[in-house]
């Protein structure tokens, strides 16, 4: 029996690297649509120069995301994870397609009507983000840490790959008649195609990996009610005795989980309050004119996303990972020194210093986010890990919302405000 169980264990953990690749792709799908809208802000500033699109669209997005996430967090234990994640992916796909169709129908014209339509699509992206990101993080919290790290890296990769692609399309179409719009159209088509592929990955590939089946079955035996459809998709059915055993497990309430992890929650809120008070609004509207001209904001966004992506792999090196709860809080608070640094750099320094600062912002954002989220779920059972994942995603979105709102303070005292 002992030899049999030892030989069975490796089979249960088969597919780890393919699972990591799937998680990376699904992380990319979580924010690729929003990264797409964020990165084509130069196009929207041409169409809607008086509406502050970088700031206003982000505020709309985050309002819908936070409200949706709060509702989903409250009901997380009753929501089937498979249906939730597929719904989020499909909503991202349809909203991205609608964004493309709206531009085609309006022939790339401005006006308040088109801006309201784009704002409505930004709101649907926010709902999709809450549905998918909360569901995925909650799901991955009771799996191996490498899955969660890959998912977070995929989220960062969405920003970097989209920014790099935007630079390529801008360079390719810059001198063509109406080249800016043509580049944006190609950009949107690629994004829509990738969202469709990720629907297929989550629906047909990810749930059938042996390691995913193993962790979901384990979560089910610990009392999780959210994985039944995923287990069925993977060809596993729970018998009545296992269901009765699972129901006997007690779990901490959301309130108890929150207060046990309140420092992690505060860390995540503060990380994203600072980051979103600078990116994207400050970058597009408050960094002045420089030698790079219309390329300047795109270069800054690309550098931020590249450094954010790189830094999310640093915690994989064990001795470089910050695990101390007190150390994490000190590091998070010290980042707020970047606010005066950005203010004085925008006012007095050249573009080289601004590129350095935005790179440092990206490095600290990605590194600290991964350190906090991968440390938090330890010591809990499946249902509690799923609930904690949803709570921490809600904290992230609250931090982003607060940062987006505070971003408007950069406009205080300016004539156009």
Secondary structure by P-SEA (a helix, b strand, c coil): caaaaaaaaaaaacaaaaaaaaaaaaaaaacaaaaaaaaaaaaaaaaccccccccaaaaaaaaaaaaaaaaaaaacccccaaaaaaaaaaaaaaaaaaaaaaaaaacccccaaaaaaaaaaaaaaaaaaaacaaaaaaaaccccaaaaaaaaaaaaaaaaaaaaaaaaaaaacccccaaaaaaaaaaaaaaaaaaaaaaaaaaccccccaaaaaaaaaaaaacccccaaaaaaacccccaaaaaaaaabbbbcaaaaaaaaaaaaaaaaaaaaaaaacccccccccccccccccaaaaaaaaaaaaaaaaaaacccccccccccaaaaaaaaaacccaaaaaaaaaccccaaaaaaaaaaaaaaaaaaaaaaaaaccccccaaaaaaaaaaaaaaaaaaaaaaaaaccccccccccc
